[in-house]
């Protein structure tokens, strides 16, 4: 299931809950994001919680605004990964939501990316592969990272993509759990429980479409 289908189903769920018992529209919308986050895969959970925090004015929540922006932009980028057939395997390209610069690498990637190993593949003859390898090794760390993850001289593999996701989620989730707790204080138990009951009545489980897509890519690779 694509991200677009997921968002359409979420929009349908929002419309149904709005037609339910009338609470404050703002409080209800925040509750919808929190409820959807609980049943979502890690990346989408991170995105939804960040969006809920932005709706609540993050400055008033007393959270790290820079970390919130970094977390949100990286999660959004990883969710929108483009996967395609290439070089005999499934390759991925991440459309980073920031310029592929040294400054962006320092701010958005370095805090959570701790491994120098990045699984990628290079197309061409053995001499061409050797030449590209030398070029990549001669690049600065940020240039090499963006070149591989965005599909430049090399192509990121499914294993490489999953490694990025695992490292990012491991770094982001403790922070997101804290943000979730602070955002939840802005929603009354009555509103939250009503949205939860409405979700159960409509049968919306918000399937883990990202996990399914990754499994599919893994099987094909």
N, C-alpha and C positions, 0 to 999 in steps of 0.2 A: 504494500500500500504506500502511495506516495505521500510526501509531506503536504501537498495540496489537498488531497482527499482527507487527510487528518484534520487540516484546518477548516475544511468545509463542514465536517462532522462536528467539530468544536463550535462553529458558528451556529449550526442547527441547534445544538444543545443550549447555547446561550439564549437563542430566540425562545426556546421552550421554557426555560427557567424565568425569563423576563415576563412571559405570559402567566406565570404562576403567581403565588401570593406576593403582594407588593411590599417590598422593602426599599431602602435607599438604593438607587441605581448604582451609585459608586461602590457602596459596601457589597452589593450583590455581585458586581463585576469582579471585584477583588476575590471574593469567595469562589467564584467560578474558576479563576485561575489557580487558586490553591487546590481545589478539589481535582481539577484536571491534572495538576502537577503530581499529585499522589499516585495516580494510575499511569503515569507516563514513563517512558524510558529515561535514563539519566540525563541525556543531552536536552531532551525536550522539557524535562522537569526543571533543569537549570534555567532554560529560556523563559519558561512560564513564571517562575519565582522572581526572576529579575524584572520581568515586565510588571508583575504585581507590585514590586518595590518601587518602580518608577512611577506607578500610578499613585502611590501613597506619599510621594515627595520624600525621596530617600534621605534628604538632609534631616528631616524630622525623625527618621527612624534611627538615627545615630549609627550609621554603618559606613564603611569605607567606600566612598564614592568612586575612587579610582579603580579599586578592585571590582566593584560592581560593573563598571563599564568594560573592563578587561574581560570579566567572566561572561558578560552578555554577548560581546562581539565575537569572542572565540567560539562560544557555544553555537551561535547563529551560523558562523562560518562552517563549522564541522557538520551541522545538520544539513546544510545545503551542498554537501559533497557531490561531485559529479562522477559517476562510475561508468566505464565503457570498456568494450573489448579492445584489446590492443596488445601487440607483441606476444601473443599466445597466452596472455593472462588478463585478469580484470585489473584495470588501472584506475586510479582515482586522482581527482584534482580538487583542491580545496579553494573556493573563492573567498579568500580572506577579506573581512570587512574593514580593512585598513590598508594603507599603502605598504608594499613590500620593501620597506626601508630598514636601515640599521636601527633607527629610533623605534619603529614599530616592533621590530624583533626584540629589542631590549624590554619594551613595555608590555607587549602582548604575548610573547612566546617564552622568553627566558624564565619568567616566574614559575612555570609549570613543566616546561620541557627539560628533562634532566638527562636525556640519553643522547649520546653522539651517534648511536646507530639508528639509521632510518632506512627501512626496507624499500628499495626501488629497483627499477629495471631500465635497461637501455636497449634500444633497438639498433640493429645494424650488424655489420661484420665484426669479427673479433678485433680487428685493428681500429674500427670506428668506436667500438665499446671502450677499448683501451684509451683512445684519445679523449673521449668524453669523461672517463674516470679521472684522467689527469687534470682536465679542466675543472671538474667539480672539486677535486682535492686542493686545487690552487685557489679556490674562491674563499672569501671571508665566510665566517659561519652563517651569517644572516643571508648572504647571497645564495649559498649552497642550499640552505633550508627552503627558501622560497622557490628556488629553481626547481627543486624536486617536488615539493608539495603542490605547486601550481602547474606542473606539467611543462617544464622548460626543456632542458637538454636530457632530462631523465623523467621517469614516470613513477609516481608513488604506487606501491602495491596495496592490496587489501590488508596485508599484514602491517604495512607501514601506517596505513590509515587507522587501523584498530589500535596500534601502539600509541598514536597521537591521542585518540579518544580516551584510552585507559589512563594515560598520564594526566590528561586534563581533568577528567572526572575525579580522579583521586585527589587532585589539588583543589578543585572547586567545590566538591560536595560538602565538606565541613563548613565552609563559609555559607553555602546556600542553605544548609539546615538552620544556621543562625538567622539568616535573613528571613526564612520561612517563619520561624518562631516570632520574630519581631513584626512581620507583616500580619500574621494571624491575630495579633493583639488588636488590630484595627477592625476586625470583623467580629460581630457578636456571635455567640454560640447558636443563637436562634437562626440567624441568617445562614451560617455555615451548615448547620444540620438540615435546613430546608433545601439548600442547594444539593447537598449530598443525597437526600431522599429523592429529589427530582431526577438526579443522575441515575439512581437505581431504577426509578420507574420508567425512564426512557430507554433503559438497557444499554446506555453508553458506557463502554469499558475503556475507550481510548486506547486501542491496540498499540502494541510496541512496533510500529511500522519500521522504525529505524533498525531495531534488532533483526527483524525479519529480512530487511534488505541486506544487512551485513551477512547474515547466514546464507542468503542466496548467492551473494558475491563469492563467499568462501567456497561454496559447493562448486561453482563454475570454475573457480581458479584452481 
